[in-house]
């Protein structure tokens, strides 16, 4: 079983230069999930290896869609997992390395499950541990720290290998996470160079709400180059009057909607709410809006028709452009539950199709910047942003 490399989220480039304070020196842990598994005895469940990237099950019940199952034959079970290291991650220089798992099955006394790591230097398997501490069909977190020279666990192809097995046919077991936790020390970055005397290329962005009073209008219009907001027609006109060169963007979601949106009834009528395994719509837990189901060409066409109508309406209010947000993979920390049919690969393809359809439907608009992927696995990732679309700068009067 193989899965493609984790797709990375799109990042906005060439639109804004972000100046941040230097981070403090610290220890940083990166979790590396398996990229393939080969079964030598018994059978490995059909669940994708992506379910092993993140621990999210506890208690006495298991969930087939969120864990992978290993079923012994009469001779037991054995599977070998391969972990491909992402580019730039140096295990040999790490300060800590551990195999982390979450086990569901029998206690060790009834059925022993063994975790081993390959020592490529010695050409042998090193036993890390067993399902110690496990009780009957209860999730048990396990962690096996490695010691010594970590380079012996990495082969020439920059891969680590783990063998998981039992000789007993008593029962199956589930794992909902199996990752190498690689801890490295990140030193203080060098101080940034001083600003050049000519900083004419520096751009700043105002994002958020403001009141229509002279001092705030002056700050928004004259201190910043770009403004991203959801303000009304009169505020847009006031910003343009204070500084005609300031570009005002209308914030919009590329595949999201909320009940307060003017075309919410059209979203419901088109059946665009994306339901999770519980039957409830998939929602952003921070702000309460819903991710939309754009998994089929028909649904993307229905959504683009609604989205384009909204964009045309916003441009007519006097906005110079529309800022399309949430074009990256869905952050697990900001979602109530994943749809059963969600995958990073298909979601990126769907977002790309939506953007292509928007471009085709709004030929008078152009992309104001380009998006370059930046590495980020699904686990722990934040929302991403794609380029805005610029339109006519002709503005109706307030």
ChimeraX attribute file (.defattr): number of C-alpha atoms within 10 A of each C-alpha:
attribute: neighborCount
match mode: 1-to-1
recipient: residues
	/A:1	14
	/A:2	12
	/A:3	12
	/A:4	8
	/A:5	11
	/A:6	15
	/A:7	19
	/A:8	19
	/A:9	27
	/A:10	23
	/A:11	18
	/A:12	19
	/A:13	15
	/A:14	12
	/A:15	16
	/A:16	14
	/A:17	12
	/A:18	9
	/A:19	9
	/A:20	6
	/A:21	7
	/A:22	11
	/A:23	10
	/A:24	10
	/A:25	11
	/A:26	11
	/A:27	13
	/A:28	13
	/A:29	16
	/A:30	14
	/A:31	20
	/A:32	22
	/A:33	24
	/A:34	26
	/A:35	21
	/A:36	17
	/A:37	19
	/A:38	15
	/A:39	17
	/A:40	13
	/A:41	19
	/A:42	19
	/A:43	18
	/A:44	21
	/A:45	14
	/A:46	12
	/A:47	15
	/A:48	16
	/A:49	23
	/A:50	22
	/A:51	19
	/A:52	23
	/A:53	21
	/A:54	21
	/A:55	19
	/A:56	12
	/A:57	21
	/A:58	15
	/A:59	10
	/A:60	13
	/A:61	11
	/A:62	18
	/A:63	10
	/A:64	14
	/A:65	14
	/A:66	22
	/A:67	27
	/A:68	22
	/A:69	20
	/A:70	25
	/A:71	20
	/A:72	22
	/A:73	17
	/A:74	12
	/A:75	12
	/A:76	21
	/A:77	24
	/A:78	23
	/A:79	18
	/A:80	19
	/A:81	21
	/A:82	17
	/A:83	20
	/A:84	19
	/A:85	20
	/A:86	14
	/A:87	8
	/A:88	6
	/A:89	14
	/A:90	16
	/A:91	22
	/A:92	15
	/A:93	14
	/A:94	18
	/A:95	15
	/A:96	19
	/A:97	22
	/A:98	17
	/A:99	23
	/A:100	19
	/A:101	22
	/A:102	25
	/A:103	27
	/A:104	27
	/A:105	26
	/A:106	20
	/A:107	19
	/A:108	16
	/A:109	11
	/A:110	13
	/A:111	18
	/A:112	17
	/A:113	23
	/A:114	18
	/A:115	20
	/A:116	20
	/A:117	21
	/A:118	20
	/A:119	19
	/A:120	16
	/A:121	11
	/A:122	10
	/A:123	9
	/A:124	11
	/A:125	16
	/A:126	16
	/A:127	15
	/A:128	16
	/A:129	16
	/A:130	20
	/A:131	23
	/A:132	16
	/A:133	12
	/A:134	20
	/A:135	18
	/A:136	13
	/A:137	17
	/A:138	19
	/A:139	21
	/A:140	22
	/A:141	20
	/A:142	18
	/A:143	16
	/A:144	18
	/A:145	13
	/A:146	16
	/A:147	10
	/A:148	8
	/A:149	11
	/A:150	17
	/A:151	17
	/A:152	15
	/A:153	22
	/A:154	21
	/A:155	15
	/A:156	7
	/A:157	8
	/A:158	16
	/A:159	15
	/A:160	24
	/A:161	21
	/A:162	26
	/A:163	20
	/A:164	18
	/A:165	23
	/A:166	25
	/A:167	17
	/A:168	17
	/A:169	15
	/A:170	16
	/A:171	15
	/A:172	21
	/A:173	20
	/A:174	22
	/A:175	23
	/A:176	28
	/A:177	27
	/A:178	28
	/A:179	22
	/A:180	27
	/A:181	21
	/A:182	21
	/A:183	19
	/A:184	19
	/A:185	14
	/A:186	12
	/A:187	11
	/A:188	11
	/A:189	10
	/A:190	7
	/A:191	8
	/A:192	9
	/A:193	6
	/A:194	6
	/A:195	8
	/A:196	7
	/A:197	6
	/A:198	7
	/A:199	8
	/A:200	7
	/A:201	6
	/A:202	12
	/A:203	15
	/A:204	15
	/A:205	18
	/A:206	17
	/A:207	16
	/A:208	11
	/A:209	12
	/A:210	14
	/A:211	10
	/A:212	15
	/A:213	10
	/A:214	12
	/A:215	9
	/A:216	13
	/A:217	21
	/A:218	16
	/A:219	14
	/A:220	22
	/A:221	24
	/A:222	16
	/A:223	15
	/A:224	16
	/A:225	18
	/A:226	21
	/A:227	26
	/A:228	20
	/A:229	21
	/A:230	18
	/A:231	18
	/A:232	14
	/A:233	17
	/A:234	14
	/A:235	19
	/A:236	28
	/A:237	20
	/A:238	18
	/A:239	24
	/A:240	20
	/A:241	13
	/A:242	17
	/A:243	17
	/A:244	13
	/A:245	13
	/A:246	19
	/A:247	21
	/A:248	29
	/A:249	26
	/A:250	24
	/A:251	21
	/A:252	21
	/A:253	16
	/A:254	23
	/A:255	22
	/A:256	23
	/A:257	22
	/A:258	17
	/A:259	13
	/A:260	9
	/A:261	11
	/A:262	11
	/A:263	15
	/A:264	14
	/A:265	12
	/A:266	14
	/A:267	21
	/A:268	11
	/A:269	10
	/A:270	14
	/A:271	14
	/A:272	23
	/A:273	20
	/A:274	22
	/A:275	20
	/A:276	17
	/A:277	13
	/A:278	11
	/A:279	9
	/A:280	13
	/A:281	21
	/A:282	23
	/A:283	24
	/A:284	20
	/A:285	14
	/A:286	10
	/A:287	9
	/A:288	15
	/A:289	18
	/A:290	21
	/A:291	23
	/A:292	23
	/A:293	22
	/A:294	25
	/A:295	17
	/A:296	9
	/A:297	12
	/A:298	10
	/A:299	16
	/A:300	21
	/A:301	16
	/A:302	17
	/A:303	24
	/A:304	21
	/A:305	15
	/A:306	16
	/A:307	22
	/A:308	16
	/A:309	13
	/A:310	16
	/A:311	21
	/A:312	14
	/A:313	12
	/A:314	21
	/A:315	21
	/A:316	17
	/A:317	19
	/A:318	26
	/A:319	32
	/A:320	23
	/A:321	26
	/A:322	24
	/A:323	22
	/A:324	20
	/A:325	19
	/A:326	21
	/A:327	24
	/A:328	25
	/A:329	25
	/A:330	25
	/A:331	18
	/A:332	18
	/A:333	16
	/A:334	17
	/A:335	16
	/A:336	16
	/A:337	18
	/A:338	19
	/A:339	17
	/A:340	13
	/A:341	12
	/A:342	15
	/A:343	15
	/A:344	18
	/A:345	14
	/A:346	15
	/A:347	19
	/A:348	19
	/A:349	12
	/A:350	20
	/A:351	20
	/A:352	13
	/A:353	17
	/A:354	21
	/A:355	17
	/A:356	12
	/A:357	16
	/A:358	20
	/A:359	16
	/A:360	11
	/A:361	14
	/A:362	14
	/A:363	9
	/A:364	11
	/A:365	17
	/A:366	15
	/A:367	14
	/A:368	14
	/A:369	16
	/A:370	14
	/A:371	16
	/A:372	13
	/A:373	13
	/A:374	12
	/A:375	14
	/A:376	16
	/A:377	20
	/A:378	22
	/A:379	15
	/A:380	12
	/A:381	18
	/A:382	18
	/A:383	17
	/A:384	17
	/A:385	20
	/A:386	23
	/A:387	23
	/A:388	23
	/A:389	22
	/A:390	21
	/A:391	22
	/A:392	14
	/A:393	15
	/A:394	12
	/A:395	16
	/A:396	12
	/A:397	10
	/A:398	12
